């Protein structure tokens, strides 16, 4: 199974997009707003659409039919699995970091 890390240095915007879409389909502007609320930094269009393109290439997300000139996207089963794997990896990493910090 491919992992988000396979997306290279672009994995953080991709992770934010997958987390945003985990709540349901959204178009680009709605994702920008949601990611801004989650992270405190709203991604620019180049960052967002570059990551969307890579996520589509990996079949982690798919475009839905346009609605009022907006193109919504949704998670695929592969995207949901990749997101779950990455979040578990991050949870483990955070737990290890917190344990090490407590003994330092």
C-alpha positions in Angstrom: 0.0 0.0 0.0 1.3 3.4 -0.9 1.7 5.9 2.0 1.4 9.6 2.2 5.2 9.8 2.7 5.5 8.6 -0.9 4.3 12.1 -1.9 7.6 13.5 -0.6 7.8 17.0 0.8 4.2 17.6 -0.3 2.8 15.2 2.2 1.6 17.8 4.8 -0.8 19.6 2.4 -2.0 16.2 1.2 -2.6 15.1 4.8 -4.6 18.3 5.5 -6.7 17.7 2.4 -7.5 14.1 3.4 -8.4 15.2 6.9 -10.7 17.8 5.5 -12.4 15.4 3.2 -12.8 12.8 5.9 -15.8 14.9 7.0 -17.4 14.6 3.6 -17.0 15.9 0.0 -15.8 19.5 -0.5 -14.7 21.8 -3.3 -11.4 23.6 -3.2 -12.5 26.8 -1.6 -14.3 24.9 1.2 -11.1 22.8 1.7 -9.0 25.9 2.0 -11.3 27.3 4.7 -11.5 24.0 6.6 -7.7 23.6 6.5 -7.3 27.1 7.7 -9.5 26.4 10.6 -7.7 23.2 11.4 -4.2 24.5 11.1 -4.3 28.2 11.4 -2.9 28.6 7.9 -5.1 28.6 4.8 -3.2 27.0 1.9 -2.8 29.0 -1.3 -4.4 27.7 -4.6 -1.1 26.4 -6.0 -0.4 24.4 -2.9 -3.9 23.1 -2.6 -4.4 22.1 -6.3 -0.9 20.7 -6.6 -1.7 18.4 -3.7 -5.1 17.6 -5.1 -3.6 16.5 -8.4 -1.1 14.2 -6.6 -3.8 12.7 -4.4 -5.9 12.0 -7.5 -2.9 10.4 -9.2 -2.5 8.1 -6.2 -6.3 7.4 -6.3 -6.7 8.7 -2.7 -9.4 11.2 -3.7 -11.7 11.5 -6.7 -13.5 14.4 -8.3 -17.3 14.4 -8.3 -19.5 16.1 -10.9 -19.3 19.9 -10.9 -22.0 21.8 -8.9 -22.5 25.4 -9.7 -19.1 25.7 -11.4 -17.4 24.1 -8.3 -15.6 20.8 -8.5 -16.1 18.8 -5.3 -13.8 16.0 -4.2 -14.2 13.0 -1.9 -12.0 10.4 -0.3 -11.7 7.0 -1.9 -11.4 3.8 0.1 -7.6 3.9 -0.6 -7.5 7.5 0.7 -9.4 6.6 3.8 -7.0 3.7 4.5 -3.9 5.8 3.8 -5.2 8.6 6.1 -5.9 6.0 8.9 -2.4 4.5 8.5 -0.7 8.0 8.6 -2.7 9.1 11.6 -1.8 5.9 13.5 1.9 6.4 12.6 1.7 10.0 13.9 0.0 8.9 17.1 2.8 6.4 17.8 5.4 9.0 17.0 3.8 11.6 19.3 3.5 9.1 22.1 7.2 8.2 21.8 8.1 11.9 21.7 6.0 12.6 24.8 7.6 9.7 26.7 11.1 10.9 25.8 10.3 14.5 26.7 9.0 13.4 30.2 12.3 11.7 31.0 14.5 14.5 29.7 
